[in-house]
Amino acid sequence: DTPVEIQLRLNQNMAARLSENPLTSDQLLVQKSDTDWHMQGNMHLSQGLELWLLSQGDSIEVLAPQELRDTIAKTAQRMCSLYTTG
């Protein structure tokens, strides 16, 4: 139950939201381009975090940790298959 470093790629709107309401107490937001931001901070992995990340749709991409990235990707793939099969 130790906090881990989370790294996210954000769009501009999500970066603005997180600058006003930080996700972590040690959050660092860095602008990479006009539309691309990077966020890092330490937090506990939890089902609540996974659900929040999924609820943000394509505004966020999990970059690290790999375990969290894989979990979100698998859920997104299952969701996509619900809409692509007849």
VMD Tcl script that draws the C-alpha trace (Angstrom):
set ca {
  {0.00 0.00 0.00}
  {2.90 2.28 -0.79}
  {2.32 5.26 -3.11}
  {3.75 4.85 -6.60}
  {4.74 7.43 -9.18}
  {1.93 8.06 -11.66}
  {2.72 9.59 -15.04}
  {-0.05 10.79 -17.33}
  {-0.32 12.48 -20.72}
  {-3.08 15.07 -20.65}
  {-4.87 17.25 -23.13}
  {-5.00 20.99 -22.48}
  {-8.46 20.96 -20.88}
  {-7.52 18.20 -18.42}
  {-4.27 19.98 -17.58}
  {-6.27 23.11 -16.74}
  {-8.60 21.09 -14.51}
  {-5.71 19.43 -12.69}
  {-3.89 22.73 -12.24}
  {-6.95 23.97 -10.32}
  {-7.66 20.66 -8.55}
  {-4.43 18.65 -8.21}
  {-4.70 14.88 -8.31}
  {-1.77 14.50 -5.89}
  {-0.16 16.71 -3.27}
  {3.18 16.51 -5.13}
  {1.72 16.90 -8.62}
  {3.98 18.32 -11.31}
  {2.45 19.54 -14.59}
  {4.71 20.19 -17.57}
  {3.55 21.53 -20.93}
  {5.08 19.51 -23.79}
  {3.35 21.28 -26.70}
  {0.34 23.52 -27.38}
  {-2.01 20.59 -26.77}
  {0.05 18.02 -24.85}
  {0.83 18.08 -21.11}
  {2.58 15.65 -18.79}
  {1.64 15.09 -15.15}
  {3.51 13.15 -12.52}
  {2.91 12.59 -8.85}
  {2.80 9.88 -6.22}
  {-0.40 8.17 -5.16}
  {-1.87 4.87 -4.10}
  {-3.14 2.55 -6.80}
  {-6.82 1.79 -6.21}
  {-10.00 0.80 -7.95}
  {-11.22 4.36 -7.39}
  {-8.22 5.73 -9.30}
  {-8.82 3.29 -12.15}
  {-12.49 4.27 -12.37}
  {-11.63 7.97 -12.34}
  {-9.03 7.52 -15.08}
  {-11.50 5.60 -17.24}
  {-14.16 8.25 -16.67}
  {-11.87 10.86 -18.23}
  {-12.05 9.14 -21.63}
  {-9.49 10.32 -24.16}
  {-8.39 13.31 -22.06}
  {-5.80 11.18 -20.25}
  {-3.29 8.50 -21.23}
  {-1.59 6.56 -18.44}
  {2.15 6.41 -19.14}
  {3.31 4.79 -15.89}
  {3.29 2.61 -13.94}
  {3.07 -0.09 -16.60}
  {0.71 -2.21 -14.45}
  {-1.84 0.62 -14.33}
  {-1.38 1.38 -18.03}
  {-2.05 -2.29 -18.88}
  {-5.16 -2.41 -16.68}
  {-6.64 0.73 -18.24}
  {-5.75 -0.45 -21.77}
  {-7.40 -3.86 -21.28}
  {-10.58 -2.27 -19.95}
  {-10.65 0.23 -22.84}
  {-10.19 -2.61 -25.34}
  {-13.09 -4.55 -23.81}
  {-15.23 -1.40 -23.92}
  {-14.32 -0.80 -27.55}
  {-15.30 -4.36 -28.49}
  {-18.81 -3.74 -27.13}
  {-19.28 -1.01 -29.71}
  {-17.53 -2.61 -32.67}
  {-19.28 -5.99 -32.70}
  {-22.75 -6.40 -34.05}
}
mol new
graphics top color blue
foreach p $ca { graphics top sphere $p radius 0.5 }
foreach p [lrange $ca 0 end-1] q [lrange $ca 1 end] { graphics top cylinder $p $q radius 0.2 }
display resetview
